[in-house]
Amino acid sequence: MVNNLICNEQFRLFIKVCPQGPHHPSNHMLNTNPINNNKSKQQRRLSASTSFDPEHYTVVVMDERRDQVKGSKARSIGAGFKLFYYSVDSKRNGVGVVLKEEFVRNVLKVKRVSDRVMSLKLEIERVMLNVVSGYAPQVGCELEEKERFWSELDEVMESIPTGERVVIGADFNGHVGEGNRGDEEVMDKFGVKERNLEGQTAVDFAKRMNMAVVNIYFQKREEHSVTYKSGGRRTQVDYILCRRGNLKEISDYKVVVGESVARQHRMVVCRMTLMVCKKKRSEIEKKTKWWKLKKEECCEEFRQKLRQALGGQVVLPDDWETTAEVIRETGRKVLSVSSGRSKEDKETWWWNEEVQDSVQRKRLAKKKCNMDRTDENR
């Protein structure tokens, strides 16, 4: 069974991270959660009595018994999980990331930008992974509020170094749609229905930040692509994004049908395998220390040992290969060989005479000051 998970209310991103292969013992999971405080008290209660099978899904559904989620904190929520969240108004908005407590020590930074955007940076098997949770304004919100959200998301992305992994789980409240004409670099064609203005904004963001919309790269039945279902409305508004260069690490994506905590939004599951490149140790050939022949005693010992190895002959044998091997073997025994380890680059190019003189003057001045602590010497 895989080691860990997270869950939420409106949008759920389930990432399986398997460093160094799917069977590595440090497999674990993450989740980013826009916290929907518009739900009723009953809807905000995560029930453990649902039909989730933890052994099958490697998911644990926890009880959230508080009536409100508000503040900028991190707290344990039971079942071995910890919630990092940010919410200003308990009745609207809010984002969060839930992480299994045994991996909390891997968290390096939590950045709470607003009640719509936050990020969490953690280190897994020497790989920096940034998990971003986002909750875009709804279609009817003011244009200024929408622009503020995308500006905040841009700010978070620009603060992350290019070489670090990024996974965004967000309710963009927009339809990316099916088809990818003109957008092949950020998405495939397996979306749902037609694109709207909010969906186009999300695609433009992906292009701007060199991200890929993971949902659209996996061909699923429509029932397994729809993330929001309410009455007669069946749409796709919850998306997972990753860097284009890391798209090959995403092994699967799906929507868990019938397993929604809130009535409209379904759980979105993404499986990701971190590819950790091990640094190969360069093998350096062990070399005979021929430079020792400059010493008279070593040279004389080598001459005697070589003569013994050749059977006391003064004239060398006709077979040069045999003679060369005897010489090399004698050199290894008499002069020894190097360890085969590479020398550490200490960057000594700057250690010139001028620097040495300055350091020496500093040492003498410090010594003089210690011997006679007067104001003049200070």
N, C-alpha and C positions, 0 to 999 in steps of 0.2 A: 504494500500500500504506500502511496506517495505521502510525503510528510505533512503537507499543510495546505491551507486555503483561506479564503475570505468571502464574505457575502455582504449584500447591501439591500437597499429597498427599490429605488427606481431603476437604476442601471447597474448591472453586475458584470464585471470583467474578471474572468477566471483564467489565470495564466499559470501554466505548468512550466517551471524552469528546471531543466535537467542539465546541469553543468557536466561536461565531459561524457555525455551520452545518457540515454534514457534510464539506464540501470545504475547510475551513480548513486551512492548512499545519501548524498546531500540534496536529493530532489526536493523541491518545495514549491509553494504556490503563493500567489498574490491576488489582490483584488482592489479595484478602484471603484469608489461608490459616490455618485451624486446622491445626496441625501434628500429625499423628497419629503419636506415637512408639510406639504399640502395634503398629505394622506390623512385619513381618519385615524383615530387611536387604534382601532382594530387592524387597519392596514399596516400601521407602523410596527406591529408586534410580529416579530419573526418567529414562527412556530416550528418547534422541533418535531411536531407530529405530522408533518407533510410526508409525501411519499418518497423523499430523497433517501437513497440507499448510500450511506457514507462509504461502504466498502466498494460499491460500484463506481460512484462518481468521485470518490476521494473528496467528498464535500461534507461539511458539518453545518447544519442549519441551526443558528443560535436564537435564543429568545431575547428580544429587545423589549424590556418591560418599562422603560421610561416613556413618559408621555411626550417629552420634548427632547430634541437634540440641538443644543445651542452652545456656542463658545468656541474657543480655539485651544484645544487640549488634546491629550492622548490618554486613553483609559482602557483598562481591561474590560472585555465584554463577555467573559466566560468562555468555557470550552477551549481555553488555551490561546485565545486571540486577543489582539490589542487594536483598538481603533484610533487612528489619527484623523482628526476632523476639524472643520472650520465652518461655522454657521453664525450669522449675525442675528437673523430673525428666525425664531423657531417655527414660524408659520410658512416660510418660503425659502427656497434655495438651500444651499449647503452641499459641501463635497467632503469626501473622506477616503482614506485608504486603510484597509484592515490587513493586519499581518500577524502570522502566528508568532507567539511570544518568544519562542526559542530563536527566532531570527531578528528580533528587535535589536539585538546587539550589532547587527550588520547595517543598521540605519546610520547613515553619515549626516544627512541633512533633511530637514522638513521645511518646505517653503510654502507658507499659506499666503497666497496673493490676495484672494478675496473669497467671498462665499460662493464663487462660481469656478474658481481655479486654484488648485494646489498641486504640489509635487513632492515626491519623496525619493531620495537618492539612497541606494544601498549597494553594498559590495558583496558579490557572490562569486566565489572561486576566482578572485582577482579580476572580476569583471564588474564595471560600474553600470548599474541598471537604474534608470530614472523612470519612475511610474508617475504619470500625470493624470489627475482626475479633473474632468471638466463638465460643466452643466450650462449649456448655452441658453440665452433668453428665448422664450417662446415667440412664435410668429407675430403675435399681437403686441409685443413689447416695443418700447421706444427705440428708435434707430440709435440714439446715443448710448443706450444700455448695451445694444448688440455690438457696437463698435468698441466699447470699453472691454467687453469680454474677449474679442479677438485680439485686441491690443495687449491684454494681460497674458493671453496664451502665447503670443509672439514673444513677449518679454521672457517668459519661462523658457521657451525653446532657445532663444538667443543666449541665455545664460548657461546652457549645457554644452560642454565641449563636444566637438564633432566626433571624437573617437568613442564616446560613451553611448551605450544602448538607451533607447527611449521607447516606451510603450505608453500610448495615450488611450485611455478609456473614457469616452465622453458621450453624453446625450447632446447631440448637436441640434436637436429639434428641427432637423431639415432632412430632405430626401435627396440623396446622391443620385438615385435612379439607376436604371439599367442602361447598358451601352457605355462605351468609353471612347468614342470618336474624338480625337484631339487631346485626350487625357490618358493615353496609354501608359505614360511613364509613372502614374500614381495609382492606377486602378485597372481592374479587368472589367468585364461586361456583365457580371452576374449580380446585379443589383435588383431592386424592387421598384416597379412602376417608373414614373417620370420624375425628373429632377426639378426642384423648385429653387427659389432665390437663395434660401438658407443653405441648401445642399451645394449650390454652386460656390458659395462662400467657403464651405468646408473643403471643397476640391481645390480652390485657389490657395487656401492655407497649406494643403498638402504639397502643392507644387512649390510654393514659396519656401517651405521648410524641407523639401526633398524627402517627404514622407510617403508611405503607401497606405491606402485604405484596405486593411486586411479583409474585411467582410466581403468585398467584391471580388476577391481572388479565388473563392471557393464556390463551386457550382453546387447548390443545394436546392431541394424542393422549396417552393415559396413558403410553405408552412415552417420550414426550418431556417428561413431567412428573415421572416417578419419578427421584429423586436417589440413592436407596439401593436396591441390589438384591443380595440374598444368598440363595442357594438358592431357596426358594419365597416369600421375603419381598420385597415390592415396595412401598416407602413413599417419602414425601417428608418429609425432615427438614432439608434445607439450604435456607435462605431468604435472600432479598434484601429489605431494607427501605429506604425513602427517605421523606422528608417528604411529606405528602399534597399540599402546595402545589407540589412539584416532580415529581409523578407524571407530568405531561404531558411531561417531559423524557426519560422512559424510552420508547424506541421499540420495543424487542423484548426478549424473554427466552426462553431455551430451554435444554434439557438436551442435551448432545452425547452421543448414544447410541453406545456402543462405544468411546468415547475416554476411559476412566477410567484414572488412574494407579494408584490402589489398586483392589483387586478389587471392593469394594462401592460406593464413591461415584463418581458421575459428575461430569463437568465442568459447571458451571452458568455460562451465558453471559448477560450483560446488556449491552444497548447503551443508552448515555445521551448525550444531547446537551445540553450546558450552554447555556442561553439567556442570552447576555450582552447586557444593555441598554446601548446606547451613549448617553452623555449628549449630548443635542442642544444645540448651541450656539445660544442665542437670538440672532436677528438683530435688531439695534437700528438704527432708522432714523438715518441721518446728518442732523444738524440744523445749520441755518445759525446762526452765532454772532451773532445779532441784538443781543446785549448790548454788542457793540463800538460800537454807535451812540451809546453814552453818552460815548465819547471824541470830542472836537470834530473832530480830524483825520480820523477814520474817517467821521464823519457828513458832513463836507464832501466827502470823496472819493466817498462813496456817492451824494450828491446830484448831483454832476457826472456820474458814470458813468450814473446813471439818466436824466438829461436827454439825454445822448448816445444812449442806447438808445431813447429815445422820439422821436428825430429832432429834438431841440431844441424840442419843443412844450412850452408852459407848461400848456395845457389837456390833461387826460388824455383818451384815446380813450373812445368810448361803450362799446366792448366790454370789460367788466371782466375777463373771463377772460384776454384777451390782455394787459391791463395788469398783472394779478396775476402772470402768468408772467414778464413782463419784470422786475418787481420782485424776484421770487424768484431769477431767474437772475443779476441784478446783485448781489444780496446774497451769493450763493454765490461769485461772482468776487472781490468786494471784501472781504467779511468772512470768507471761508473757511467750512468746515464741520467738524463734529466727526468723530472717527475711526469712530464707530459701535460702539465697544467699551463693554461695561458696566463701570462702576467697581467696583473690588474693595471688598468690604465689610470694612473694617478694624476694625469693632466699636469705634468711637471714643466710644460713649455714656458710657463710664466716665472719659474723659479730661476731667475738670472742673477748676475752679480749685484745689480742695483737693489733688487729685492732683498737679497741676503744681507747686504750692508745695512739696509734700513732696519731689518729685523734684529741684527746684532746691536745696533745703536739703541734700539728700544729695550732690549734685554739688559744692556749695561745701565741705562737710565733707571730702569725698574730696580735693579740691584742696588744702585747708589741711593735711591729713594728709600728702600727698605732698611738700609744701614744707617741712614741719617735722615730722619723724618722732620725736616725743617721746611719752612715756607719757601725758602729759596729753591730747594730740590723739588718741591711739588710743582 
